Amino acid sequence: MTFTLGTTYLGILLSFLLFFSYYISIGILKNIQEDNLFGFIETLDVANDNDSIIHLKLAKLYIYKKIIDAGIYELQFLILNKNYPPQEISNLYSLIGKGYEEINQEINAAKEYTNALKILKTNKFAKQRLDEIIKNSQK
C-alpha cells in the first residue's frame, strides 16, 4: 500500500515538473526569438537606403513587435520613395490605416483608407474598414 502511494506521488510530481519545465522552455525560446528579431535589424544592409525590401521587412518587424508608429513610418517611406502599381500603393495605404486603427487613431485611419480608395476603388478591405469606422463614429 505504501509502495503504491509513493509511486503515485512520484508520478504526479514528475508530471508537474515536466509541465513546469515545458512552459519555462517555451518562455526562454520566446525571449531568444525576440532577441533574434531585433538582431535582424542590425544585420540589414542599410547603406542602400532605397531598398524597398528592407523597409518592408522593417515595417513587418515593427508591427509584429507592436511598435506600430515605426511600422507606419516605414510604410509611408515605401509609398513616397518607390514607383509601385496602383494596387500595391492602395494596399500600403490600407496597411497604414490598419496601423492607425491599432493605436486608436480612427481619423487618421479613415484618411488612409480614403487614400487607398482614391487610388483603387475596388479595394474591398479599405472600403470595409472605412465603412466600419464611419458606422462606429455615428454611435
FENFEN-V148254 format. One line per field, one symbol per residue. ss: DSSP state (h for helix, s for strand, l for the rest). psi: psi as a letter, one per 40 degrees, with the letter a starting at -180 (. if undefined). Layout:
# FENFEN-V148254
ss = ???
psi = ???
This chain:
# FENFEN-V148254
ss = lhhhhhhhhhhhhhhhhhhhhhhhhhhhhhhhhhhhhhhhhhhllllllllhhhhhhhhhhhhhlllhhhhhhhhhhhhhhllllhhhhhhhhhhhhhhhhhlllhhhhhhhhhhhhhhllllhhhhhhhhhhhhhhll
psi = ddddddddddddddddddddddddddddddddddddddddddeigedgeehdddddddddddddefgdddddddddddddeihiidddddddddddddddddffgddddddddddddddheegdddddddddddddde.
